Amino acid sequence: MTQHKNPTTIELASGSGALTLHNCDCIQGMANLVAPGSVDVVVTSPPYNLGIEYRSYNDRISRNEYLAWTIEWASCVARVLAPTGSFFLNVGSKPKDPWVPFEVASALRGIFELQNTIHWIKSIAISRADVGDYPGLEGDIAVGHYKPINSGRFLNDCHEYIFHFTLTGNVPLDRKAIGVPYQDKTNIARWASTRSNLSDLRCRGNTWFIPYQTIQRATDERPHPATFPPRLPEMCIRLHGLDRCGLVMDPFSGLGNTGVACALLGVPFVGFEIDPVYFAESVKRIGRAAGQGSGAVTRELE
């Protein structure tokens, strides 16, 4: 697909930069529109090749074709990623085809270093008996949302992977930017890492509970069949470090949730989306997040 002649830019009200969206194939876009080494953070979720009904992409190609295509676009990401940049890749699977995330990660082994593996938990059940004397928990709880699986063989699929790739495997992170308070406050002074600043925050770890925003009525339409919530890219960006984040990119922008996170954080963004309907919806959503009417300006580039 050729480049859309009028990409859209949304200027942040804060004056900290712009959010630019291109309606084109990301491989062409990254090659022609993004300078080498200019992107600090990439957060994306490409098609998983699991037979999802996208509007403008065939999600049923052979596994070998899919992995070859993955290597092609990921090589473009490596070209534009800064030497100290972070590439957060969200990949899911389905019970009958559980190998996709692992095969994708293995295919990228010659391009990137796998620095962290994060588990995106969409739903979790916690038994009161398993947590001991935990304040405020009065009974068993189940929180979050998932698509039920009607099967005698497979469990409900309540998580996906986020692979944190870097070019060197040695990229520093701002772990406490998404930290959580210590449950036992005596640990604040106990551990050497906290003793110096007595911070009531610890590293969240590699399990992130981020629930979906659900559709309220059965008659409501989901405008995109597979997308992550804005909270996910927001946490990835914060983890990398806002002070080291001059540009964020999403090669598969979809409904623009990475751009929405960037708009809320005041971080410049560039996104690519091949489907014109998803592209138009992402422009609207990112424009709203950027605060149109209070200083943000949306325009088509000449």
SULNORJO-V960555 format. One record per run of one state. SS is the DSSP state (H for helix, E for strand, L for the rest). FROM is the first residue (numbers start at 0). TO is the last residue. If there is no record, write none. Layout:
<<SS,FROM,TO> <SS,FROM,TO>>
This chain:
<<L,0,6> <E,7,10> <L,11,16> <E,17,21> <L,22,24> <H,25,32> <L,33,37> <E,38,43> <L,44,61> <H,62,79> <E,80,90> <L,91,92> <E,93,93> <L,94,95> <E,96,96> <L,97,98> <H,99,106> <L,107,111> <E,112,120> <L,121,121> <E,122,125> <L,126,126> <H,127,130> <L,131,139> <E,140,143> <L,144,157> <E,158,165> <L,166,173> <H,174,177> <L,178,178> <E,179,179> <L,180,185> <H,186,189> <L,190,190> <H,191,194> <L,195,200> <E,201,201> <L,202,205> <E,206,208> <L,209,228> <H,229,239> <L,240,240> <H,241,243> <L,244,246> <E,247,249> <L,250,255> <H,256,264> <L,265,267> <E,268,271> <L,272,274> <H,275,288> <L,289,290> <E,291,291> <L,292,294> <E,295,299> <L,300,301>>
